[in-house]
Amino acid sequence: MITIAQVSIIVVALAILYLGLSGRKTYVARAWKKIGLCVLVLAMIIAVLFPETTNDLAHMLGIGRGADLLLYGLTLAFIAYALNSYLQQQNERDVLYRLARKVALYDANERYKINRK
């Protein structure tokens, strides 16, 4: 029998999926991120509806409990998210630095009337 908590979690998971796929800037997200979100939501729904599957999967992987498996997976997902955010921030910073250099060179050319050919 499905409980109210399970239904609530599934509704929230589907809302997250909807917002993740139909957001304003969803065209910017790469396809593998969208696929990852879909897989994550599907795994979440399966884990909520069939909690014994996490225990079975954990035992197959040599982990004691399904809750431990979920914690390890959450830790890996958090590290991947943090790394992705860091790399994206570095890329945006590099683009900003290159743009600032171009603007500085353009301003210098305009100010000092340097003609390069």
Secondary structure, DSSP 8 states (H G I E B T S, - for coil): ---HHHHHHHHHHHHHHHHHHHSTTTTTS-HHHHHHHHHHHHHHHHHHH-HHHHHHHHHHTT-S-HHHHHHHHHHHHHHHHHHHHHHHHHHHHHHHHHHHHHHHHHHHHHHHT----
